[in-house]
Amino acid sequence: MPTVYVGLGSNLGDRQSTILGALQRLRREATVEAVSSYYETAPAGGVAGPAFLNVAAKLATTLEPLAFEAVVRGIETAIGRQTRTPLDARPIDIDILLIDGLVADFGRFEVPHPYLAGRAFNLIPLAEIAPDVVEPRSGETISALAQKVDKRWVQRKARAVHFIANRQEEAPDVRLSLNRVGVSSVKHLIRLNVGGEERLFHGDFTMVADLAPDKAGVHMSRFSELLEAATLDVLNRREKPSRVEHLTEQIAREIVRSQGALRADVRLRADFGLERWTPVSGKRTEETYTLVSIAHADAHGTRRIVGVEAEGMTACPCAQLMVREHSLRELMDAGFSEADATRALDALPVATHNQRGRGGVYIGADAAFAEEIRAEDLVEIVESSMSSETYDLLKRPDEFFIVNKAHHNPKFVEDVVRGILARALDMYADFPDTTYIGASQVNYESIHKHDAFAEAFGLFGEFRRELRDGTHIDVKTDLATWLGTRPSPVVAL
């Protein structure tokens, strides 16, 4: 297996973290056998920007030189290097210094590196890990070459974050294999190409992967690094996806492809805004909702769902009925006839307690239908299933409108879920029976010290059969089954 020596440098951003990230990515394609200390160096040869951090690394790889060089350039791009101009500051720079004793010009690069003998920032870190290796053009050892260069602008950092090069040091103390590992609350900015314009979202990722047998003994921290690296690879691609479900699908596929996982599940939650107008005062607002996407990938392909979560309010029908019965008796005791008292109560909103609620709808459809699902339509389904929508900004007439609307439209938590299902089945009536739907609602109680919750899930065909035949289907298709995966925190909506 060829031995390759590389030099890594960074003079923008969190330099240590960036170099560690590059080494982690290199480790996906090669064995990292040794890494030097960090050295702080002044920019040389007219390069712009602040001081560099430099390290050298010894790698073993089965890749041919041109293939390895392509991997290196891909890592630079994935990490965020935007330019190849030699004198520009850069978040990462990876130079191939030596490949065994090879002397060759591959067109895109040469080995040994043509400027190695005069570069203190490469030679001094390299001499730390490979002092006796011979530079084949000069015939001198790296140690001898390092003695000749000007060392004044190269300072070893006494304290730095070290990269663990030896894979065996990562083996767990208890050698029991794991079935799956994952990470949650991984926050990244994501960019989607929506209608030809790039839009920014704050994404919260949760990922889980089933380990292949040859990876079943590694520490979870090791695999979580790889999951994040695969995510960044997708997020840093120049062509941005247009929908969140495309993004999660790409990440799940990348985890399976690059990490050799048997299967992978990825969930993304991202807040987004929609323009709204208050119901009476007509004030423009932007209300915040949550996009949800879950994707599964394995050797057979991918499946995905998309959904939204929205807030609203509900008015309790049970308490309202009790208040109505009490008010009817009081009106009759005050001399009103039962008919007049009933007519008055029919005309007026009756008091009850309210809940702020959060509802969700999640749909998984075949590719031919999935593009028809729009976030704003899903928001409409959820909000219209509650007693009333809510707004961040409300004037007094708007407050009256919302309260009056809610009290004329009381809902139990289970009523909301049934409403979500019915509206989705109606809106997407042309979708096939194999389409998945999930609906949920949480009501944050005002007079109780608990919250109320309801959910339903299944295939369109299962719910249609219940509506058509009046038959109760006890066991419906759950999300994990529809995706083709197993239950995990990722598929627990």
N, C-alpha and C positions, 0 to 999 in steps of 0.2 A: 504494500500500500504506500503510495508516494507520500513524502513528507513535504509540507508546504509551510513556509514562514510568511506571515503577513504583518503589516504595521497598521495600526488603527489610530486615528486622530480625530479630535473634535475641538472646535473653538466657539461654538454657539450653543446656547441653552444649557441644560444640566449635562455637562460633559461626561461625568462619570456614569450617570444613568444611561446616556446614549451609547457609550462604549460597551457597557454591560449588555444592553439590549442587542447590539450588533453581535457580540460574542454568543449570546443565546441563540440568535438566528443562525450563526455559523455552525453551531453545535447540532442543528437539525440536518446538516449536510455533511458534517465531518466530525471526527473525534478531536476534541480540544485537549492536547496533551500537556501544554504548559502555557502560562501567561505571565508576562513580566510585571514589575511594579509600574505604577503610573509615574510619568515624567511630565513636568510642566515645561513647555518650551515657548520661546518667543517666535512669532510668525517669521518664517524664513523666505527669502527669495521674492520679497515684495507682496506676500500674501496679506490680504486685508483682515481686519478684525482683531479681537483680543487674543490672549495667549492660548496655545493649544494644550490639551492633554494628549499624551501619546503612550501607547503600549505596543508590545510585540507579542505575537502568539504563534505557537507551534501546533500545526494541525496534521492529521492524517486523513486522507480522503481517497475514495475509489474513483472520483470524477476525473475525467480528462481535463487538461489545463484550460481549454476554451470553455468547457462546461462549468468549471469552477469559477472562472472569471465572470461568466454570465450570472452565476449565483451571487457573487460579490456585488456586482452592479445592481442586481435586483434588491439586495439588502439595503444598499445605500438609498435607493429610490423609496423603498418601503418605509424606511426610518424618516425620510423627509428631505433628502438632499434634492434641491431643485435645479441646480446648475452644475455643469462640468467645467466651467471656466476656471483655469488653474489658479488665478489670483483671488478668487472670491472666498470670503469666509464660508464655513460649511458646518452643519451639525455632525457630519460623519464623513470620513475619508478612509478607505481601506485600500492599501497598496499590497500587491503580491510581490514579495521581496525575493524569495528563493523557492525553487521546486527541486528538491534533492540537489544533484550537481548539474542540473540541466542548464544549457546555454542555448536560448532560442528566441526568435522573433516571431510572435504569433499575429502580427499586424495590429491588433488592438492593444497589446502589451508585450513587454519583453521580460525574460528572466535570464540572469538576475535583473532586478530593477536597475535601469541604466544610471540612476543617480545615487544608488545606495552607498557607494564608497565615500560620498561627500556629505551625507545627511546624518548629522549628529542625532537628530530626533528619531531616526530609525535605528542607527547603529548601536546607540547606548542601551535602549531597551532590549534589542536583539542580543547584544553581548551578554546580558544578564541570563538569558535562557539557552543561548547557543554559542558560548564563547569559542569552542573548538571547531565549529563548522567552517568549512572553507568556502569563501566566495570564489566561484569557479573562474571568473574573468581575470582577477588579479592573482589568484593562487594564494591569497593570504587569509588567515583566519578572521572571523568577525571580531574577536578580541583585539587582534593587531590593528585592524582598520579603525576600531573605536578609539584606540589610543592616539591616533593621528588627528582626529577631528577636534575642532574647537568646542569645548564642553561648557563654556561660560554661560550659555543661554539655555542649558538643559538641567533642570533641577528635579531630583527624585522626590516625590511626595512621601513624607514620613507616615502619614495616615491616610488611608483610602479604603474604599469598599473593594473587597477582593472577589475575584471570580473563581469559583471552585471548578477546576478543570477536570479533576478525576471523577469519572462517573461512579466508581466504586464507593467513593466517600458519600455518595447520595443514597446508597442502599439503606433501607430502614433497619432499625435494630431488631424488630420482630419480623422475620421473613415470611409473612403471610400475604398472599396475593389479594388485590382489590378488584372488585367487579367494575366499579365506575368511580370517577372523580369529577369534581366540578368547581366552579367559582361563581360567586354571586355578587351583586352590587358593583359590577365593573362599569365605571362611568366613563363615557367617551362622547366627545362632540361628533355628531354624524352629519354628513352633508348629502342631501338628496336632490336630484335634478327634477324639479317639479315644474312642468309646463315650460321647460327650457331655461328656467332660472334655478340657481343653486340656493337651497334653503337649509338653514342650520337648525339642528335639533339637539337637545340634551338627552342622550341615550343612557339607559341603565340596563346592562346585560346580565343575564344568568345563563351559564352554559354547563352542560354535563356531557361526559363522553364515556362510553364503555371501552375499557382497555383491552387491547389485544394481549394474548398470553405473554409475549415477549416484553411487554411494558408493565406487567401486573405487579412488579416488585418495586417500582420507583416511588419516591416520596410524592405526595400530592402536590407539594410546592413546585416540584419539577414539572409536573404535567400542567399545572395551572399557568405556569409561564408560557407553555406552548399554546394553550388555549388563547391567551391574550395576544401572543405573537400572531396567531392565525387571524384573529379579529383585526389587528392593526394592518395586516397585509391587505385585507379586503377594504378597510376604511381608507387606506392611502392610495387605492387605485385611482387613476385619473378619470376614468369613466364612472360617474356616480350613478347608482341605481335610482329609479324614479319612485319606488315604493318601498316601505319598510319591510314588507314580506320578501321582496327580492333580496334585500340586504341580509336578513337572517338566514335565508336559504343559502346564499353564497358563503356565509361564515360557517354554517354547518357542513357544507360540502368541502370547504377548505380544511376544516379540522379532520375530516375523514381522509382527505387526500394527502395532506402534508404530515399528519401525525400517525397515520396507520391505525386510527381508531376504528373499532367495529361499527360503531354508530355514534351519532352526536345529536344533541338537542340544544337549541339556542332560543332564548326568549329575550325580546327587547321591549322595553317600556319607554316611551318618549312623549313628553308633553308637546302639545301644539295648540295654536290659537285659531279661532274662527271669528270673523267679524259678526257682531250682533248689534241689534238696536233695541233699546228698552221699550216695553210695550205701550207706554202712554206718553212719556216725555220725549221719546224718539232720540235719546242720546246714543251716540255710537260708542260701543265697547268692544273689547276683544276678550272673549271668554276662553278659558284654558280647559283642554280635554287631554286625555291620555290615549295614545296609540299603543296597541299591543300586537306583537307578532311573535309567533312560535313556529320554528321550522325543525324538521327532523331529516337527517341524512344517513344513509347507509350504503352498502354496496349496490343496492337495487335502485337507488334514486332518492328523491326528496319529496316531502309533503310539507304544507305550511297552512297556517291559519292567520287571519288578521281580525282585529277587533278594536273597539273603543270603550273607554269608560268615561262616564259623565256624571256630574252631580245635579241634583234637583231636590225637591221636597215632596213629602207625602203628608196627608192629613189622616188621622186614625179614624176609620169608620166605626169601630166599637165604642170608643169614648163619645163620638158624635151622636150615636144612637142613644146612649144613656142620657146625654145632655138634652136631646130632643124629647125623650120620654118625660124627663123631669120638667122641662119647659112647658110641655103640653099640659101637665097637671097644674102647674102654677098659673097658666093662662086661664084654664077652666075654673080654678079656684078664684081667680080675679073677676069672673063673670062672663068670660068669653064662652061661646058655644064650642063644642068639640070641632065642628066644621070650620068655624072661623079661626080657631086656634091652629088647626091643621093647615089651613090655607096660609096663615101668616108664617108658620114655620117652613112651609114649602117655598115661600118667596124669599126668605132670609137665610144667609149662611149661618149654620149652627156651629157653636164653638166646639173645638176639640183640641187635642194636643198634636203637635207637628213633629216631624223628624226630617233632618237633613239626610238625604240618601245618596248613595253612589251605586249606579247601575252599570252593567257591562253587557255587551253582545259580541260574540266571537264566531266567525264563520270560516269554514274551510271548504273550498270548492275546487273542482278540477280546473286545469289551466285555461280551458276554453271559456270558463265563466268567471274566473277569479278577478279579471281586470274590470269587471262590472261593479265590483264592490268599492264604494267610495266612503271615505271617513265621515264626510258631512252627512251622508245618508244614514250611517249607523248612529251618529249623534242624534239625529232626528228620531230614530226608532226608540232610543233609550229615554230621551227627555220627554217625549210624548206619552210614554208609558207610566210616568209618575203623575202625581197630583198637579204639579206645576214645575216648569223650569225655574231656575234661579239665575241671578246676575250679580256680578261684582259691584256694579254701579247702579243704584236705584234712587230716584227721587220719590217724594211722598206719594204722588199719584201712582207711580210704578209699584210701590210697596202695597198699596191698597189692591191694585189689580192682581198681584201675585197671591196675596192672602185670600182674596175673594175667590179667585180661580181654584186654589187648592181646596178650600172648604166646600166648594160645590162639586168637587171631584175627589172624594176620599178614596184612599187605596190602602189595602194591606200589602205587606212586603211580597206576598205570593201573587197578589194581583199584578204587581209591576212585572214580575218575571213572566207571567202568562201573557201580559200585554206585549212584552218584548218579543216573545216567540211568535205570537199571532201577527204582529206587524212585519217581522222579518219574513215569515212565510208568505205574506201577502206581497211585500215589496219584491221579493225574489221568487215569485211564483213559477218562473220559467226554469229555475235551477233544478237539476235532477235530484232524485230521491237519495242519492249517495252523498249529497252535501251535508257537512257537519254544522251544527249550531250549538252554541252554549250561551246561556243567559244567567246573570246573577244580579242580586240586589242586596245591599247592606243598608239598613236604616239605623241611624245613630239616634237612639231613643232620647227623649227629652225628660220624661217623668219616671222612667225605669232606670235601673243601674246596669242594664244589659243592653245589647244591641240585637236587632232582629236580622235574620239572614235567610235567603232562599236562593236556590239555583236549579237549573234544569239543563240537560244536555242530551244529545242524540242526533240521529240523522233526520233530514227533512222527511224522508219516507216513513220513519217511525212515528213522527208527530202527525203527519198527514193521515196515517192509518187510524190513529186515535181519534182525530177529528171526524174522519169519514165513517168509521165503524162503531165508534163509541167504546172501543176495547182498550183496556189499560195494558200497556206494555211495561212490564215490571223492570226488565233489564234492558236499558238502551245502550247504544254505542258510546263509550266515553272517549275523551280526547286522545289519551295514550293509544287506545286501540285504533282509532281512525288514523293517527299519524304513523302507526306501525312501530311504536316504541313501547317502553315500559314506564310505569308510574315513577315520577321523580319530582323534585321541587320545581323543575322547569315547566312541567305540564300541569301543575296545580295552579289554576287561575285564581 
